[in-house]
Amino acid sequence: MKILVVCGNGLGSSFIMELNVKKALLELGKEVEVAHTDLASAMAEKADIYIGAGDIIDQLDNGARNIVRIVNMMNVSEIKSKLDPLL
């Protein structure tokens, strides 16, 4: 399984969110591949779950992808609660 963390430029905010996703997964006891990228690259990249802020991640929602919208990328509890049902 692969989770792709997406932000507009694929730099700072997606890297911070990637670290928090990894922390959430550790707390859930799950071992999952996690990577981060920018929106343009994410359009062509294959993942089981795409996660990011609503304004960015909604652009990836094609009806076939598992999309997770995060309100607060620093909130590990929010990330856990939204990922857990998909794992």
Backbone as JSON Lines, residues from 0, in Angstrom:
{"i":0,"aa":"M","n":[0.85,-1.18,0.0],"ca":[0.0,0.0,0.0],"c":[0.89,1.23,0.0]}
{"i":1,"aa":"K","n":[0.43,2.26,-0.73],"ca":[1.18,3.51,-0.8],"c":[0.25,4.69,-0.55]}
{"i":2,"aa":"I","n":[0.71,5.62,0.29],"ca":[0.02,6.87,0.54],"c":[0.86,7.99,-0.05]}
{"i":3,"aa":"L","n":[0.22,8.86,-0.83],"ca":[0.91,9.98,-1.44],"c":[0.37,11.27,-0.84]}
{"i":4,"aa":"V","n":[1.26,12.02,-0.2],"ca":[0.92,13.31,0.4],"c":[1.16,14.38,-0.66]}
{"i":5,"aa":"V","n":[0.14,15.21,-0.9],"ca":[0.19,16.15,-2.02],"c":[0.02,17.59,-1.54]}
{"i":6,"aa":"C","n":[0.84,18.48,-2.09],"ca":[0.65,19.92,-1.87],"c":[0.92,20.63,-3.19]}
{"i":7,"aa":"G","n":[0.72,21.91,-3.21],"ca":[0.85,22.68,-4.44],"c":[2.21,22.59,-5.09]}
{"i":8,"aa":"N","n":[3.28,22.68,-4.3],"ca":[4.63,22.68,-4.84],"c":[5.43,21.44,-4.5]}
{"i":9,"aa":"G","n":[4.93,20.6,-3.61],"ca":[5.63,19.37,-3.25],"c":[6.84,19.58,-2.39]}
{"i":10,"aa":"L","n":[6.88,20.7,-1.69],"ca":[8.05,21.01,-0.87],"c":[7.71,20.95,0.61]}
{"i":11,"aa":"G","n":[7.71,22.09,1.26],"ca":[7.6,22.16,2.72],"c":[6.36,21.58,3.34]}
{"i":12,"aa":"S","n":[5.19,22.01,2.91],"ca":[3.97,21.57,3.59],"c":[3.72,20.08,3.39]}
{"i":13,"aa":"S","n":[4.0,19.55,2.21],"ca":[3.78,18.11,2.01],"c":[4.79,17.29,2.79]}
{"i":14,"aa":"F","n":[6.0,17.8,2.96],"ca":[7.01,17.08,3.75],"c":[6.6,17.04,5.22]}
{"i":15,"aa":"I","n":[6.13,18.16,5.74],"ca":[5.66,18.2,7.13],"c":[4.47,17.26,7.31]}
{"i":16,"aa":"M","n":[3.54,17.29,6.36],"ca":[2.39,16.4,6.46],"c":[2.82,14.94,6.33]}
{"i":17,"aa":"E","n":[3.8,14.65,5.49],"ca":[4.31,13.28,5.37],"c":[4.82,12.78,6.72]}
{"i":18,"aa":"L","n":[5.56,13.62,7.43],"ca":[6.06,13.23,8.75],"c":[4.9,12.94,9.7]}
{"i":19,"aa":"N","n":[3.85,13.75,9.65],"ca":[2.7,13.55,10.53],"c":[1.88,12.32,10.13]}
{"i":20,"aa":"V","n":[1.82,12.03,8.84],"ca":[1.15,10.81,8.38],"c":[1.92,9.59,8.88]}
{"i":21,"aa":"K","n":[3.23,9.64,8.8],"ca":[4.06,8.53,9.31],"c":[3.87,8.35,10.81]}
{"i":22,"aa":"K","n":[3.77,9.45,11.54],"ca":[3.54,9.38,12.98],"c":[2.17,8.77,13.27]}
{"i":23,"aa":"A","n":[1.16,9.17,12.52],"ca":[-0.19,8.63,12.69],"c":[-0.2,7.13,12.4]}
{"i":24,"aa":"L","n":[0.47,6.72,11.34],"ca":[0.53,5.31,10.99],"c":[1.25,4.5,12.06]}
{"i":25,"aa":"L","n":[2.3,5.06,12.62],"ca":[3.02,4.4,13.71],"c":[2.1,4.19,14.9]}
{"i":26,"aa":"E","n":[1.33,5.23,15.25],"ca":[0.39,5.14,16.37],"c":[-0.72,4.13,16.09]}
{"i":27,"aa":"L","n":[-1.08,3.97,14.81],"ca":[-2.1,2.99,14.42],"c":[-1.52,1.58,14.28]}
{"i":28,"aa":"G","n":[-0.19,1.46,14.35],"ca":[0.46,0.17,14.21],"c":[0.47,-0.34,12.77]}
{"i":29,"aa":"K","n":[0.47,0.58,11.81],"ca":[0.44,0.2,10.39],"c":[1.77,0.55,9.72]}
{"i":30,"aa":"E","n":[2.24,-0.35,8.86],"ca":[3.43,-0.09,8.07],"c":[3.0,0.12,6.63]}
{"i":31,"aa":"V","n":[3.13,1.36,6.17],"ca":[2.67,1.74,4.84],"c":[3.73,2.65,4.22]}
{"i":32,"aa":"E","n":[3.95,2.5,2.92],"ca":[4.86,3.4,2.2],"c":[4.21,4.78,2.1]}
{"i":33,"aa":"V","n":[4.97,5.82,2.44],"ca":[4.47,7.2,2.37],"c":[5.48,8.04,1.6]}
{"i":34,"aa":"A","n":[4.98,8.83,0.66],"ca":[5.83,9.75,-0.11],"c":[5.09,11.07,-0.26]}
{"i":35,"aa":"H","n":[5.82,12.12,-0.63],"ca":[5.18,13.42,-0.88],"c":[5.57,13.94,-2.25]}
{"i":36,"aa":"T","n":[4.68,14.74,-2.82],"ca":[4.92,15.28,-4.15],"c":[4.05,16.51,-4.39]}
{"i":37,"aa":"D","n":[4.25,17.13,-5.53],"ca":[3.44,18.28,-5.91],"c":[2.2,17.8,-6.67]}
{"i":38,"aa":"L","n":[1.24,18.71,-6.82],"ca":[-0.03,18.37,-7.46],"c":[0.14,17.88,-8.89]}
{"i":39,"aa":"A","n":[0.95,18.55,-9.69],"ca":[1.13,18.15,-11.08],"c":[1.68,16.73,-11.2]}
{"i":40,"aa":"S","n":[2.66,16.39,-10.38],"ca":[3.25,15.05,-10.4],"c":[2.27,14.01,-9.89]}
{"i":41,"aa":"A","n":[1.46,14.39,-8.91],"ca":[0.49,13.46,-8.33],"c":[-0.55,13.01,-9.34]}
{"i":42,"aa":"M","n":[-0.83,13.86,-10.32],"ca":[-1.82,13.52,-11.35],"c":[-1.44,12.22,-12.08]}
{"i":43,"aa":"A","n":[-0.14,12.0,-12.24],"ca":[0.34,10.83,-12.98],"c":[0.86,9.72,-12.08]}
{"i":44,"aa":"E","n":[1.0,9.99,-10.8],"ca":[1.59,9.0,-9.9],"c":[0.51,8.1,-9.3]}
{"i":45,"aa":"K","n":[0.8,6.82,-9.23],"ca":[-0.13,5.82,-8.7],"c":[0.06,5.67,-7.19]}
{"i":46,"aa":"A","n":[-1.05,5.73,-6.46],"ca":[-1.03,5.5,-5.02],"c":[-2.38,4.9,-4.62]}
{"i":47,"aa":"D","n":[-2.41,4.29,-3.46],"ca":[-3.67,3.74,-2.94],"c":[-4.5,4.82,-2.26]}
{"i":48,"aa":"I","n":[-3.82,5.78,-1.63],"ca":[-4.49,6.88,-0.94],"c":[-3.73,8.16,-1.25]}
{"i":49,"aa":"Y","n":[-4.48,9.21,-1.59],"ca":[-3.92,10.54,-1.79],"c":[-4.43,11.41,-0.65]}
{"i":50,"aa":"I","n":[-3.53,12.13,0.01],"ca":[-3.91,12.94,1.16],"c":[-3.34,14.34,1.04]}
{"i":51,"aa":"G","n":[-4.13,15.33,1.44],"ca":[-3.66,16.71,1.37],"c":[-4.75,17.67,1.81]}
{"i":52,"aa":"A","n":[-4.43,18.95,1.78],"ca":[-5.39,20.0,2.11],"c":[-6.49,20.01,1.06]}
{"i":53,"aa":"G","n":[-7.72,20.32,1.48],"ca":[-8.88,20.25,0.61],"c":[-8.76,21.0,-0.7]}
{"i":54,"aa":"D","n":[-8.23,22.21,-0.66],"ca":[-8.16,23.01,-1.88],"c":[-7.24,22.39,-2.94]}
{"i":55,"aa":"I","n":[-6.25,21.64,-2.51],"ca":[-5.32,20.99,-3.44],"c":[-5.83,19.59,-3.81]}
{"i":56,"aa":"I","n":[-6.16,18.82,-2.81],"ca":[-6.49,17.41,-3.03],"c":[-7.76,17.23,-3.84]}
{"i":57,"aa":"D","n":[-8.69,18.17,-3.73],"ca":[-9.94,18.07,-4.51],"c":[-9.66,18.04,-6.01]}
{"i":58,"aa":"Q","n":[-8.57,18.62,-6.44],"ca":[-8.22,18.63,-7.86],"c":[-7.82,17.24,-8.37]}
{"i":59,"aa":"L","n":[-7.49,16.33,-7.45],"ca":[-7.13,14.96,-7.83],"c":[-8.33,14.02,-7.84]}
{"i":60,"aa":"D","n":[-9.45,14.47,-7.29],"ca":[-10.61,13.6,-7.13],"c":[-11.28,13.35,-8.47]}
{"i":61,"aa":"N","n":[-11.01,12.17,-9.02],"ca":[-11.6,11.79,-10.3],"c":[-12.7,10.75,-10.14]}
{"i":62,"aa":"G","n":[-13.08,10.49,-8.89],"ca":[-14.1,9.5,-8.61],"c":[-13.57,8.1,-8.41]}
{"i":63,"aa":"A","n":[-12.34,7.85,-8.81],"ca":[-11.75,6.52,-8.68],"c":[-10.66,6.46,-7.61]}
{"i":64,"aa":"R","n":[-10.12,7.61,-7.25],"ca":[-9.03,7.66,-6.26],"c":[-9.58,7.76,-4.84]}
{"i":65,"aa":"N","n":[-8.84,7.14,-3.9],"ca":[-9.13,7.34,-2.48],"c":[-8.5,8.65,-2.06]}
{"i":66,"aa":"I","n":[-9.34,9.64,-1.8],"ca":[-8.9,10.99,-1.46],"c":[-9.2,11.26,0.01]}
{"i":67,"aa":"V","n":[-8.19,11.79,0.73],"ca":[-8.37,12.18,2.13],"c":[-8.07,13.67,2.24]}
{"i":68,"aa":"R","n":[-9.08,14.41,2.66],"ca":[-8.96,15.86,2.83],"c":[-8.61,16.17,4.28]}
{"i":69,"aa":"I","n":[-7.54,16.91,4.47],"ca":[-7.08,17.28,5.82],"c":[-7.31,18.77,6.03]}
{"i":70,"aa":"V","n":[-7.88,19.11,7.18],"ca":[-8.1,20.5,7.53],"c":[-6.84,21.08,8.19]}
{"i":71,"aa":"N","n":[-6.26,20.31,9.13],"ca":[-5.09,20.77,9.88],"c":[-3.98,19.74,9.75]}
{"i":72,"aa":"M","n":[-2.99,20.02,8.91],"ca":[-1.93,19.04,8.66],"c":[-1.06,18.76,9.87]}
{"i":73,"aa":"M","n":[-1.18,19.58,10.9],"ca":[-0.41,19.36,12.12],"c":[-1.16,18.48,13.12]}
{"i":74,"aa":"N","n":[-2.41,18.17,12.84],"ca":[-3.26,17.42,13.77],"c":[-3.16,15.92,13.46]}
{"i":75,"aa":"V","n":[-2.32,15.22,14.21],"ca":[-2.11,13.79,13.99],"c":[-3.39,13.01,14.27]}
{"i":76,"aa":"S","n":[-4.18,13.45,15.23],"ca":[-5.45,12.78,15.54],"c":[-6.4,12.83,14.35]}
{"i":77,"aa":"E","n":[-6.47,13.98,13.68],"ca":[-7.32,14.09,12.5],"c":[-6.83,13.15,11.4]}
{"i":78,"aa":"I","n":[-5.54,13.12,11.19],"ca":[-4.96,12.26,10.16],"c":[-5.28,10.79,10.48]}
{"i":79,"aa":"K","n":[-5.1,10.39,11.73],"ca":[-5.39,9.01,12.14],"c":[-6.86,8.67,11.9]}
{"i":80,"aa":"S","n":[-7.75,9.56,12.3],"ca":[-9.18,9.26,12.18],"c":[-9.63,9.16,10.72]}
{"i":81,"aa":"K","n":[-8.98,9.87,9.83],"ca":[-9.36,9.82,8.42],"c":[-8.68,8.69,7.66]}
{"i":82,"aa":"L","n":[-7.5,8.28,8.1],"ca":[-6.8,7.18,7.43],"c":[-7.24,5.8,7.92]}
{"i":83,"aa":"D","n":[-7.52,5.68,9.19],"ca":[-7.8,4.38,9.79],"c":[-8.86,3.58,9.04]}
{"i":84,"aa":"P","n":[-10.0,4.18,8.65],"ca":[-11.0,3.38,7.94],"c":[-10.55,2.89,6.56]}
{"i":85,"aa":"L","n":[-9.54,3.51,6.0],"ca":[-9.07,3.13,4.66],"c":[-7.94,2.1,4.67]}
{"i":86,"aa":"L","n":[-7.39,1.84,5.84],"ca":[-6.25,0.93,5.93],"c":[-6.65,-0.51,6.16]}
